[in-house]
Structure formats: C-alpha cells, structure tokens
Amino acid sequence: MFEKQNGQRHKNPPHRSFILARAAIKPTTNPFNLMNKAQLIEAVQINLGGETSKRAASDALDAVLDAIAKGLKKGPVQLIGFGTFKPVARKARTGRNPKTGAAMKIKASKTVRFVTSAALKKSL
C-alpha cells in the first residue's frame, strides 16, 4: 500500500488522511450517507435564499421540530405531500436477554411512527 523507495517500504508510513486525499476519497464518519441536522440546516438556508443566515435556518428548523413534537402529544401530525407522524403505544411484553437468553419483562412504552405520503414515495 505504501510506495516503495529503493525496493523498501517507508519506515514512517504516510498519515491516513494523506493516503485518502491522494486517492480522492474523503474520510467520512457517515458510512450510510445519512443527512444530519447540520446538513439539513444548510439545505434549509440554501432553499430560503442567500440572505438567510445559518442561525435563522437553524431557528426555523428547531421551530418546525418543536411544533411536531408538541403536536404529537395531542395526536397524529399530518404534513400534506410529506407524510404523517403517528404516536403509537406499545404494550408490555416478555423478551429475551440476548447475552444470557433469560426471559425478561419489557415495559409498555410510547413511540412515533412515520408513514410517507404517496407524493413523497413517487419522488424517490
């Protein structure tokens, strides 16, 4: 992998980032190519226009997420053309400890399910 000079390997191999840069591969901590919140804020900023700051885009995104979270306490939140967030109650059940295989009780809990709209499915 390391370049040979005079038939021998380097005593001190080049740093990993140097190797990746030479191979035109960017090092990534996101192997599944997921969009994180910072990238979403940047996309919102671009869509709102050049005059919008990242702070304003971040505040807008936080306001939308807070409104969805508060709405879920009352019931489903439907965004036409995007999808529906639905609060769902899970019943208590018995499960297995994967390490020991012993049976254990899992408490009842609440979670959120997302159902995509037909328009969003078509756009993919």
N, C-alpha and C positions, 0 to 999 in steps of 0.2 A: 504494500500500500504506500509506503514511503519511498520517495525517489532514492535511487542508489547513486552514490558517487564513488567512482573508482572501484565498483563492484561490491561496496559495503553499504549497509544501512546507516542512516543517520544515528548518531549517538543520542541526540536530543530530537525526537520526532516533533514536527510542527504541531502547533496547537490545533485542536479540533475545529475551532471557528475558521482558522486559516484554510484547512482542508475543505470545509464546506463551502467557503467563499470561492475557492478555486474551482469547485465542481458546480458552481452556480446554483447551489441548493441553500435555501435559507434555513437556519436552525429553527425549529418550531417546538412549542410546548403544547400544541393543539393538534394531535395526530388525526383527529376525526373531522377537522376543518369546521368546527363549530363557531358560530358567531358569539362573541362575548359581549358584555354590556358596553365596554369602551368602543368596540367596533360598531355597535348599534347606535350609540350616541353620535359617532362620527357620520354614520349614514343619515341620521335624522338631521344633523347640521347641514350636510350637503343638500338634502332634499328641501330644507327650509330656505336655502339661498346663502349667498356669500356673506351677507351682513350679519348672519346669525353666529353667535359665539358658541363655543362648546359648553359653556356654563348654561346658556339658555336652552340648548338642546338637551342637556342633562336634566335640567329642571322640568322640561316638558315631558321627557320620558318618565321621570320619577312621579309626576302628577298622574300620568296615564296608569302606571303600575299601581299607585296608591288607590286610584279610583276603582280599578278592577278588584283589588284586594278587599276594599270596603264593600263593593257591590256583591261579592261572593258571600259575605256574611248574611245578606238578605235572600240570595238565591242565584240562579244562573245569570251570567253576563254574556249577552249576545252582541257580537260586532259583525254587522252585515258585511258580507264579502270576505270575512276573515275566518270566523268560527265562533264557537260558544264554549265558555268556561263553565263547568258544572261542578258544584260541591257534591261530594259523594261520601256517605257514611259506610265505613267497613265494619262488619260485625266482628265480635271477639271469636277467636278460633284457636285450635291447637296446631302447633307446628313442631318442627324438629330442630334441635341444636345441630348444625352441620358438623361441628367438631366431635361431639360425643354421641350424637344420634338419639339423645334423650328427648322425650316429649316435653313440650313447654307451652304455657298459655300465652297467647298474643292478645293484647288488649284491643278493644274497639278503638277505631281512630277515624279521623276525617281526612279527606284528601281532595284534590281537584283533578278533574278530567277535562281534556280539551278535545272537542270534536271540530274538525275542519269543515269549512263551508265548501259547497260544490265549486264555487268560483276559484277558491284557493287550490283545490285539488286539480282543476283544469290548468291552472297557471304553472303547475310543477311539471 
